[in-house]
Every structure is written in structure tokens, then in C-alpha cells.
Amino acid sequence: MKVLAITLWVLLFFILKNTKFVVCVGICRENEQRALDTLKKEVYDPSEILSSWVVGKDCCEWEGVVCNNLTRHVIELSIYSDQIESRYLRINSLEWLTSLSSLENLEIESVDLSKANEWLQVINMLPSLVDLRLFNCSLHHITPLLDHKKISSLKSLNLSGNYNFNSSVPKWVFNLPNLVSLDLSGCNFTGPFPDGPVNLTSLTTFKASRNSFNCRLPKWLFDLNNLEHLVLYRSGIEGAIQSQSGNITKLKYLDLSFNNINSTIPNWIYGCKDLESLFFGLNRLEGTVSSQISNLSSITIIDLSGNMLSGKLPNVIGKLGKLEQLDLSGNQFEGDISELFNVRSNFLSVGLRNTSLTFLRLDDNKLTGALPESVGQLSMLQHFSIFNNRLEGVVTESHFSKLTHLQSFYASRNNLTLKVSRNWTPPFQVTDIKIGGWNIGPLFPMWLRTQKQIAHVDLSDGGIQGEVPTWFWKLSSQIQFLNLSHNQFVGEVPIISTPSWTDGHGGPWTMCFGSNNFSGPLPLISTIVTELDLSNNSFSKGLSNFLCEAKNGSYKLEILNLEGNDLSEEIPDCWMNWPELKVLILRDNNLIGSLPRSMEVLSNLLSLDLRRNRLNGPFPSSLENCTKLHKIDLAENEFIGKLPSWLGMRFPTLIVLILRSNKFDGELPQELCHLKDLQILDLANNTFVGIIPRCIGNLSAMVKVIKKVEDDLELNYSFYVGVLIESAMVTTKGNMYQYDTILALFTSMDMSSNNLSGDIPISLTRLAGLRSFNLSKNNLTGRIPNDIGDMKVLESVDLSENQLYGQIPQSFSSLTTLGYLNLSDNNLSGMIPLSTQLQSFNSTSFQGNKLCGVPLLVNCSSDDNIPNHEYEVDESDKDEVDWFYISMSIGFALSFWGVCGSLLFKRSWRHVYFLFLDRSWEMLLAKLPVC
């Protein structure tokens, strides 16, 4: 009996010792109470987050404090702050923590610890600490630890959200043998990872996403035989993945997306039979997907999107019975789409008719064939995307027969035909239906009337004719994205309204009605519509009713495209109600007058296109405040006068400036050279005079040879990528072209058909990234600059109808990308340089000169050989300063007067100098032999 009692007491002791209570019996330990009282007094707490911490009151009763019921030691401490930066709780020192010697769990979240530089040293003095979480605490310094044994008991370490570390991860972090979970996400750590060996034998979870390691995965990572969760997305991982798995076979969750991995999918991945989630999206993976993927019997999510994977779709994927999400979009898969759904794939075998697949993306590949009817059996499918493939054939009601859970269907940019009955009632209620490019018409699809939750609709280029039904205009008030463009709709567009529940919110509202036959006045719109495209229709009258009916205050419209209509009258002075406008396209109308003063409020304007109207007056001063402009196109109007000097100073991000075919005159302002981002400059067909500015070589965007499209993603103006991309009409190679998707890669300069004089500035040849320049039909003289061959990417050159003389520079022969050349009607002479490019042009490119050689029929005599240009003096250099000769002259003058001036004005120096000469002469004579 006595033994039993003792056993019960011992058992009770251990139960109490290991039991945690929010409110303890008794009070805190005195030193721990004193430490927490000190923190409460010193903390900056504007939001009173620690209001329950009353100094003098038992700390075991404070919110976030947990004490051991038996020992009364603080064993858990949690401090959380608001997410609003201005209301952050701030703690300047953690020294008080050293008094909490029994602390096992410390969680501090969104508290400003930026001044607590001793945080790591303090943590290292807490021997009982098991769980440490310092999330989003503005920590910026993590040092090596000479002795980390004191914190070797740590099982969980979370330093995520501290974006200012900017250093490599110290090695002690990877030598905590009891560590089970390690989270270093969002710390801006740099690489490489420390070399092995490491001691992480207990680690099951490793998260380090949103860092900048910029290195390969370390070899020791593949030896962590207990690792189950590995999350390294957007962490700068690059290179190939190790082909051997080592001991990393227990993985359940693997996320390596948003990196720069450039290998095939390693075979060891297919051996991870416990793997449930696989994220490899947005890398540079290549090769095929192995049939061994069917071994992943536990897999629920596969994301291989945004890579360079090729071959046929892996039809064995259908055998994965637990698969819920499959994303193979943005690759180069080819072959018949039905391969994925055929009998062998087992996607639709008897046992999988109620498959768990809810998310399927195959878009943006090279898939062919007809969409199989068996797709309609995927009864749990919610999101289905196959847009931008090469599918063809007919889609019927059978393709949707059991898709009762379908919420979104993206299938635009395929050659598919929709054939359903007029009274078809779909089994689904979708929010998104995008079938642009399908053959839908000629009748309007009545089945849309049944869709009560629809929010995004794309029926563009569907061959639909006639008027839009009244019921659909009413339904459209709830649709946030509506694309009816490139059909044959007629009639007037009613007021474009939005539901009352939006209350000015609810995200972007985009309406695309372009390229139809809509007519009548412009429709009024709701104040919350953000993007409106009514281009290429037959809307008439003026803009006044549309712009000036601002009864409900300021509009949120950001994009307004009214191109290609029959709009007339003057542009009204009502722009004060449209302050959010970023893109304004009024080209190809019949607008008259000058630009109104109220346009100066459009401070957010990025693109302005007024081409081909009848606008007049001087260069619009109302644009001086529109300093964010990327594009100004005023071509083919009747603007007059000189260009203002502020044109080159007020638009630091201007990329496109097109003023061709107006009546501008005067000299070109030197300030144009300050447009550092300018890539398209078109001043052709005006009456500019004077010389081409000598600083023209300062247009640095035309100097850069290699450009990347992704550098100019800001030229995609619409919220929906690809709906509206910046474009420019450029005259090059003797024709006019529209550049849009590759606009960021193109550079052009056109000053043709003016009255410019003088020579071609040598600085022009510094524009090594220029692809096209046209100076034809001016009064230019002098020689073609010898260094024109340095412009290695030139595709088009037109210098015709000027008064240029001399020989064609030999460096022309190095322009291997040249596709168009016109040097006709000048005073050029000599032999045409020999090169594959130059001899391939038609003789008309050189006619009207005194040239000889192929492709002309005029043979060159022996006296017409090309001179050595290396020693030829270029007449075009005469007007430019030769600093070598100037500096030589100054040096000679200083040296001469420095010596002779001293002898002339200093008598004592003169005596010493001539005495030196006499003695030197006597010594020389003494050494001469006597005859």
C-alpha cells in the first residue's frame, strides 16, 4: 500500500511538472515578474496590445504568458502586434529575456526588434528553449555563434519575414540536431548554402522561400532522411538538380517553383511514393515527363507549368487516383489532347468516373486534335483551361454533360466550333467563360442567360451578328470582364452600368467592344469602369456628352480607346473628372481644334495617341504636367510652331515620340537629347531647319544593343495581360509597320522630309542599339561617318535625296543585319564596298551618285579603288572640335613661354643658363679627337 502511495505521488509530481496553464496558482517568480514589468514599462505600445500587462499584477495572468503550475516559472511567452507598420509594437532590447531561464516557447510576431541587436546572444542564454518564432520583426543581423550548444535543444526555429538580413545563413543554423522545423522564408538571405557536413538529423520541414541564394541545391540536403516538407520557391535556386536522391525519400511536399532550375525532372522524384504535392512551376525544366510519374500514388497536386517540357502528354497521369490539381500549362507539349483522356490513361476508367480532379490546366501548349467528349465525365472538375493551343473540331453539349461543379472554363485561341441547341441549359453555373476565337455565331448564345453568377465573359471573334439582346445588356452589369470585340454587332450601346453592391470597389471593370459595327453616340459609363475599348466602330458626334456628364463625381477610368470611329467636333474641356486616366487613344477620328487646358490634370497619363485627326495649334502646353508619359503620338495632324524646350525635360520615361506629318518648324531643341528612355523618335515630314543636335548620341536607350521584353512589362497597361499592349506605328524599310509585342526590342529614328542642314553628327554612330534611321529628303552635306559600321544591329538605313559626298565607308560591309539601304540621289563617289549585304541590294539603292561596282553596271577603273579610310580625313569632322590638336597647341605654348619667358624676364637665370651652355660646349670640344 505504501509503495502504491509513493508511486501515485511521483506520478502526480510529473503530471504537474509538465502541465501548462494560462493562469497559474500563486504568482510569478519574483525575478521573472520584475523582468516582464521592466519590458512593460519600456516598450513602445501605441495600440495598447499589452494592455492586460498591469505592473504589479501577477504576470501569470497576463495575456500571452503561460506559467508552469508547479514551479511558477514562465515557460511560454507570445507577443503579437498589429500588421500596420505605423502601429507596430517596438522593443529596443531583449536583455530582460535572460531572467526567463525556464522559457520553452517564445513567439514574437510583427514586433519591431530592429534595435535589439543582441537578440541572438540573449536567445543563446535560454537553455530550455524548444520553440523560437521571431516572425516579421525587422531583424537585420545574424552572426556566427562560437558555441551554440546552449540552444541545441531547439526543435523549431522560425525567422521568416525578416527581409533585411542580406547575408548568408550562418552554419550553426544547420547544426541543430534536435531541430524538426526550420523556416527562413522571406529573409533575403544570400548564397551559397554552407558546405557540409551538417547536423539536421531530426529535420522534417525546411522552408526558405523568397530569398536570393543564387546557387544550386546543396548536396547535404539530399541526405536528410527525415525530410518531409521542402519549400524553396522564389529563392534563387539555379542549375541542375542532383540526379541521385540520396536519402531524401520521405518527401510529402516539394515546392521549387519560381526558380532558375535548368535540368530534366530527376528520376528520383518518381520514387517518392509519399509525395502529395509537387510544385516545379516557372523554371526552365526541359525534356519529357516520364511514365514513372504513375508511381506517385499519393500525389494530389502536380504543377509543372511555365517550363520548357515537351513531348506528348503523359497519359499515365490518369492512373493517379488521388490527383486533384494538374497544371501543365506554359510548356511545349504536343500531340493529340485525347491521349490524356483515352482508355489507357484510366482518367475515365470505371473506377474513376467520380474522379477527384478539380483543377486542370493544359493551356499555352501545342496540343492538337478535337476535345474528347469524355471530358464531360470529370464530375468534380471546377477549373478547366485549354486556351492558346491548336485544337479544332466541334464542341457539343456532351462535352459538359456532368460538369456540374464547373466554375471557370478558359478555351480562347483555338479553332473550335460550339454547337448546342438554342434552348440548352448548361449543368453548371460558371463565373468565368472565355471562348474567344471559337465559331459561336451567327446567333447570340442564348444559354448565357442561365448563368446567374457570371463575372468574366470572352466571346470575341466568334462570328456573332446582329444586335446584342436586351437581356444580355442587363446581365452585363454584373460582369467585370466583358469582351465582345471582333464580331459583327450592330446598334447602339446602352449605359454601361455596374451593380450597386460594388460601391466604387470590386476590382477592375473591363469592357471591350472594339471592331464591331456599333453606332450612335458614345455610351455613358459607370464611374467605377476602369477599362473601356470602343475602337473601330461607327460611333459619331462629339465627346462632350461622354466626358462632361460627370454627375456622380470623379471617374475611375484608366484606359479609354476610341480609335477608328466617326467622332468629330473639338475635344471638350472636361478632363478634370477623369484623373485616373492612364491610356487615351483618340486616333483615326475627325477631331478638330487644340488640346484643352484641363488635360493638365491627367498626371497619371502613360500613353497618348491622337494620330490622324485634324487637331491644330502649337505643341500642347497642357501636356507639361503629364510627366509619366511613355508615348506621345501626334502624327498626321495640323500642329504648328517650334517644339518647346521642356519637351526634352519633362518626360523622363518617354519611350515613343511621334510627331510626323504636321507643320512643326524651327530648330530641334538640344533638350531632346535628355530623353534617356527614348526608343522611337519620328519627326518626319515637317519643316524643321538647322542642324541635327550634336548630342544625339546621348539617347542612351538607343545605345543598348541587347534588350529584354520583360524589362518593359509596364507597357502592358491592362489589368488583364495582353488585352492592351503599347504599340507604335513605325516607318522603316520603306513601309509602315505596327510594333506592339516586340516594341520594347525596337529602336528607330526618322527625321526625313524636313529642311535639316549640316553634316551627320559623328555621335550618331554611338547609338549601337539603333535598328532603323532615316534622314532622307533633307539638305544634309558632308560625308557619311566612317564609324557607321559600329551600329551592328542596323536593319534599315535611308540617307537618300541629300547632298552627301565622298565615298561609302568601308565599315558598311560589317552591317550584316542590314535589310534595307537607300543612298540614292546624293553626291557619293568611288567604289561600293564589297560585302554580301551591299551587293545584294537593288541598283536603285545607289543610283543618282557617282558610284561604281556591283550592283551597279558601272565598272570601276584602276583609279577608283577604295582609299585607306584609316588615314583619310573626314570632312564631316571639320565642324566638330578636335581636342587633340587644341591640347597640343596649349601644351606647346605653355612649355615655350615657361622656359623662354623665364630667361627673358629673369636676368640672373639668364646668366646661369648661358654659363651652363658655354661649359657644356667646352667639355664637348675637349672630348673630340685631334686630327
Buried (B, 14 or more C-beta within 10 A) or exposed (E): EEEEEEEEEEEEEEEEEEEEBEEBEEBBBEEBBEBBBBBBEEBEBEEEBBEEBEEEBBBBBBEBBBBBBBBBBBBBBBBBBBEEEEEBBBBBBBBBBBBBBBBBBBBBBBBBBBEBBBBBEBBBBBEBBBBBBBBBBBBBBBEEBEEBEBBBBBBBBBBBBBBEBEBBBBBBBBBBEBBBBBBBBBBBBBBEBBEEEBBBEBBBBBBBBBBBBBBBBBEBBBBBEBBBBBBBBBBBBBBEBBEEBBEBBBBBBBBBBBBEBBBBBBEBBBBBEBBBBBBBBBBEBBEEBBEBBBBBEBBBBBBBBBBEBBBBBBBBBBBBBBBBBBBBBBBEBBBBBBBBBBEEBBBBBEEBEEBBBBBBBBBBBEBBBBBBBBBBBBBBBBBBBBBBBBBEBEBBBBBBBBBEBBBBBBBBBBEBBBEBEEEBEBBBBBBBBBBBBBBBBEEBBBBBBEBEEBBBBBBBBBBBBBEBBEEBBEBBBBBBBBBBBBBBBBEEBBEBBBEEEBEEEEEBBBBBBBBBEBBBBBBBBBBBBBBBBBBBBEBBBBBBEBBBEBEEEEBBBBBBBBBBBEBBBBBBBBBBBBBBBBBBBBBBBBBBBBBBEBBBBBEBBBBBBBBBBEBBBBBBBBBBBBBBBBBBBBBBBBBBEBBBEBBBBBBEBBBBBBBBBBEBBEEBBBBBBBBBBBBBBBBBBBEBBEBBBBBBBBBBBBBEBEBEEEEBEEBBBBBBEEBBBBBBBBBBBEEEEEBEEEBBBBBBBBBBBBEBBBBBBBBBBBBBBBBBBBBBBBEBBBBBBBBBBBBEBBBBBBBBBBEBBBBBBBBBBBBEEBBBBBBBBBEBBBBBBEBEBBEEBEBEBBBBBEBBBBBBEBEBEEEBEBEEBEEBEBEBBEEEEEEEEEEEEEEEEEEEEEEEEEBEEEEEEEEEEEEEEEEEEEEEEEEEEEE
